[in-house]
Amino acid sequence: MALWGMTAAAGLRTSSGACLRCGRRDGGLGWFTAGAARRWGTPVTLAAAAVPAAYGATRFAWAAGIPLGISPEFLAMMQETGMVYAGLGLASMALLGTLLTLGLIQRWGSVFPRWIPWLGGRRVPILLAAIPAGLVSVVVVPAGATYLRIFTSGISTGIPFDAVNWATGAPTLLWVVWGPLLAAATLAYYLKRRTGCPRCGREG
């Protein structure tokens, strides 16, 4: 699959007169220039960070005993069974995802903070951020689609999802849009940080 994608990309670059290595061409590529990515990358990244933040907020609230988006009865059941603690772990991962996503538009996402031993002040390798973010953007879409299929098919899961208990499913249904948003944020990060092409010499 990857080979087909690389072949298609090479064909498109050849037909458009773009560099086979970096994809740049004379006259720029509109939205795919570093300058353009600085403009549209920030709102896209903020939107991508908001999705795991919304998921984490509901689960943190449940762990604190606040029935945010669920009925008090369902919260009591989760407290009795320990489900709130599982949700707390997932919320912590979601918070980490939010912070790492925001790193795509923060200085510390491009340069290691000074307090990090041996690495402080050095540039963050582009692929160190782009590869994990890209992988997550691919994984969350089918995961969200699975939840969407479950909730719309009427399959019994034992977890209520209705107007009162909307938070049991609504945040996970957003994963369908989270993937494309995170992919776009990752692309913007890459476009902003990539250096001049050693093959064609083009910048930006």
N, C-alpha and C positions, 0 to 999 in steps of 0.2 A: 504493500500500500504506500509506504513511504517512498519507494523507488518510483512508483507511478506519479506521485505528487512532485517529486524532484524533476522528473522528466517533463511534466506539464509546465512547471515553473520555468525550466530552461527554454522550452518552446516559446512561451509567452515573451520571455525576455529577448530572445533572438528576433522574434517578429516585430517587437516594438523598438528595437535598437538599443535596448538596455544592456548594461554590463551583466555578463553571465554570472559573475561572482556575487555582486551586491544588489543588482536590480536597479541601480540608479541609471538615469539617462539625462542627456542635455535638456535643460528646460525644467528639470524637477519632475516630481510625481504628485503634485497637488497636496493632498492630505497626507501623503506618505513621506513628506520632508520633515526634518527635525523641527523646523519652525512651526509647521502646522501641528505636529504632534504635541508641542508644548501648549498649544491653545486647546485642542480637543481632548488631550490626555487627562487633564486635571478633572473635569467634570465626570468623565467616564470612570476614572479611578475611584472617585468619591462614591459614585453609584455602586461600583463593584464592592467597595468596602462596606457599604450600608447593608447589603444582604446578609452576610454572616453576623453583622452587628445586631440586626433585628432578631435573628435566630437566637443569638446569645443572650440578648436582653430578656427574652421571655423565660429562658431556662434559668438564668440567674435570679429572676423574680420568683420563680417557683421554689428555688432552693432557699430563698429568704422568707418563704411562707406567704408570698403575695400571689393571688390567683389572677395573674395578668393573662387575659385571653382565655381563661378556662373557668369552670365553675368551682366554687369552694369544695363541693363534694368530690370532684375529680382530683383536686389538689390533695385532699385528705387521703384519698386512696393511694396516690403516688407517694405520699409521706409514709404511709403504713407499709407499703411494699418496697420502699427504698428507690423507687423510680426517679425521684428528684435528684438523687446523688449521681445516677447515670447521666441525667440531663445536665448536671453541673459539670461533669467531665467533658461532655460535648460542647457546652457553652464556653469552657475554657479554650478548647480547640478553635471554636468560632472566633473568640476574641483574638487569639493569636493570628488567625487568618486575616482579620480586620487590620491588625497592626502591620502585618507583612505587606498587605495590599497597599496601605497608606505609604509604606516605604518606597513604593514605586514613584512617588512624587515628592519624597522628602530627601534632604541632603544625606541622611544616614543610610539611605538606600543606594547611594552612589559612592559614598566614602565611609569607611568604617569609623565609628566614633572613637575618639582618642582614648577612652578608658578600656578599650579591648586590647589585651596584651598582644604584642607582636604585629597586630593588624591595624591598630589605630592610626588613622590618617591616610591609609592606603585606599586606593580605588577598589570598589566592590566589582569583581568580575561580572560582566553583563549576564553571562549564562548562569551564574550562581543564583540570580533572582529570576531570570526569564524561564529557565527550564522547569523549576518547581511550580511556578505560577501557571505556565502553559499546561502542565500535566493536570493540575487541579481544574483548570478551565474545561478540559476535555472530560474529566471524570464526573463532575457535578451535573452536567446536562442529562446524561442517562439516569443518574440517581434521582434527579428531580422529576424526570419523565415517568420513572417507576412509581414514585409517590402520587403523581397526577393520575396515573392509570388506576392505582389502587383506590384512591379517594373517589374517582368518578365511576368506577365499576360497581360500587356497592359491596365490595368484598369486606367481610367482617374482620376487623383487626383487633377488636377489643378496646380501641381507643376512639372516643367520640370526636367527631369533627363536624361541627355545626355552627350556627350563629353565635352561640354562647362559648363553645370550645374552639374558636377559630384558630387559636395559637398552636393547637396540636398539629395542624397541617399547613397553614398559610405560609409560615417562614420557609418550610422545606419546598413548597411549590415554587417559590421564587428562585430556586436553584436552576430552573430552566433558563432564566434570563441571566443568572449570575455567571454562568459559563461564558456566554458571548461578551458580557461586560468585562470579565477578567481577562479574556483573550485580547480584547481591544486595549485594555490598560497595559497589558504586557507588551503588546506591539508598540504602543506609544513610548513606553520605557526604553525599548530597544532602539527605536528610531531616534530618540533624543540623545542616547548615549553612544551609539556606534561611531567609530572613527572613520577617517577617510579610507577609501578602498585602495589597497595596494596594487590592484590590477588596473583600474581605470583612473585612479587619482581623484575621483569626484568626492566632494564633501557634502554633508547635510543629508 
